[in-house]
Amino acid sequence: MMGNNQPKQPNLGKQVGDREALKLRARKKGKRSPLYGLGLFGLVGWSVVVPTLVGAALGRWIDTHYPSTHAWTLNLLIIGLVTGCLNAWFWIQKENHEIDKDLADDSE
C-alpha cells in the first residue's frame, strides 16, 4: 500500500468564506460610490456598442460604394461585435484585478 503523500488542499468552504469576508470588509470601507458601478456598467455597454455600430456603418458604406457578392455590412458588424466584446472583457478583467489587489492590500 502506498502512503497518501499528496498535499492537503484547503477546504473550498473556507476559501469561499475567506473571500466573502474580504469582500464585505472592502464594502464596509466604502472606497467606491454606487455611481462608480453605474459608470463601469455604462463603460462596458458603450465599449460593445460603439465598435459594433462603427463596423455596421463602415460595412454599409463599403456595400453602397463598392458593390460585391459579399455582405460587408454583416461581416463588419460581426467583427465589430466581437471586438466590442473583447474590449468589454478587457475592462472587466482590469476592474477585477484592481478589486483583487485592493482586497489583498486589506488582508495584509
C-alpha positions in Angstrom: 0.0 0.0 0.0 1.2 3.4 -0.9 1.0 6.2 1.6 -1.0 9.4 1.0 1.8 11.9 0.2 -0.4 14.4 -1.6 -0.5 17.8 0.0 -3.8 18.7 1.6 -5.9 21.2 -0.3 -7.7 23.9 1.6 -11.4 23.4 2.2 -13.5 25.0 -0.5 -16.0 26.3 2.0 -13.2 28.1 3.9 -11.8 29.6 0.7 -15.3 30.9 -0.2 -15.8 32.2 3.3 -12.5 34.0 3.4 -13.2 35.6 0.0 -16.6 36.7 1.2 -15.2 38.2 4.4 -12.6 40.2 2.3 -15.4 41.5 0.0 -17.6 42.5 3.0 -14.6 44.3 4.6 -14.0 46.2 1.3 -17.6 47.1 1.1 -17.6 48.5 4.6 -14.6 50.5 3.7 -16.7 52.4 1.2 -14.0 53.2 -1.4 -16.4 53.3 -4.3 -19.8 55.0 -4.6 -22.8 53.4 -6.3 -22.3 55.8 -9.2 -18.9 54.1 -9.8 -20.6 50.8 -10.5 -23.2 52.5 -12.8 -20.3 54.2 -14.6 -18.5 51.0 -15.1 -21.7 49.3 -16.4 -22.1 52.2 -18.9 -18.4 51.9 -19.9 -18.8 48.2 -20.6 -22.0 48.8 -22.6 -20.5 51.5 -24.7 -17.4 49.5 -25.3 -19.5 46.9 -27.1 -22.0 49.3 -28.8 -19.5 51.7 -30.4 -17.3 49.1 -32.3 -20.5 47.3 -33.4 -22.1 50.4 -34.9 -18.8 51.5 -36.5 -18.4 48.1 -38.1 -22.0 48.2 -39.4 -21.6 51.8 -40.7 -18.3 51.0 -42.4 -19.8 47.8 -43.9 -22.8 49.7 -45.2 -20.6 52.4 -46.7 -18.5 49.7 -48.5 -21.6 47.9 -49.7 -23.1 51.1 -51.3 -19.8 52.4 -52.8 -18.2 49.1 -53.9 -20.9 46.5 -54.6 -19.7 42.9 -54.4 -21.0 39.4 -53.8 -20.0 39.7 -50.1 -22.2 41.4 -47.5 -19.7 43.7 -45.9 -22.3 45.1 -43.5 -22.9 41.8 -41.8 -19.3 40.8 -41.8 -18.1 44.1 -40.3 -21.0 44.2 -37.9 -19.9 40.8 -36.5 -16.3 41.8 -36.4 -17.3 45.0 -34.5 -19.4 43.0 -32.1 -16.5 40.6 -31.4 -14.1 43.5 -31.0 -16.5 45.2 -28.6 -17.0 42.0 -26.5 -13.2 41.6 -26.3 -12.9 45.3 -25.2 -15.6 44.8 -22.6 -13.8 41.7 -21.3 -10.6 43.7 -21.0 -12.3 46.4 -18.9 -13.9 43.8 -16.7 -10.7 41.9 -16.2 -8.9 45.2 -15.4 -11.5 46.1 -12.8 -11.4 42.6 -11.3 -7.7 42.8 -11.0 -7.9 46.2 -9.2 -10.6 44.7 -6.8 -8.4 41.7 -6.1 -5.4 44.0 -5.5 -7.4 46.1 -3.0 -8.6 43.0 -1.2 -5.1 41.7 -1.0 -3.9 45.0 0.4 -6.7 45.0 3.0 -5.9 41.5 4.2 -2.2 42.3 4.9 
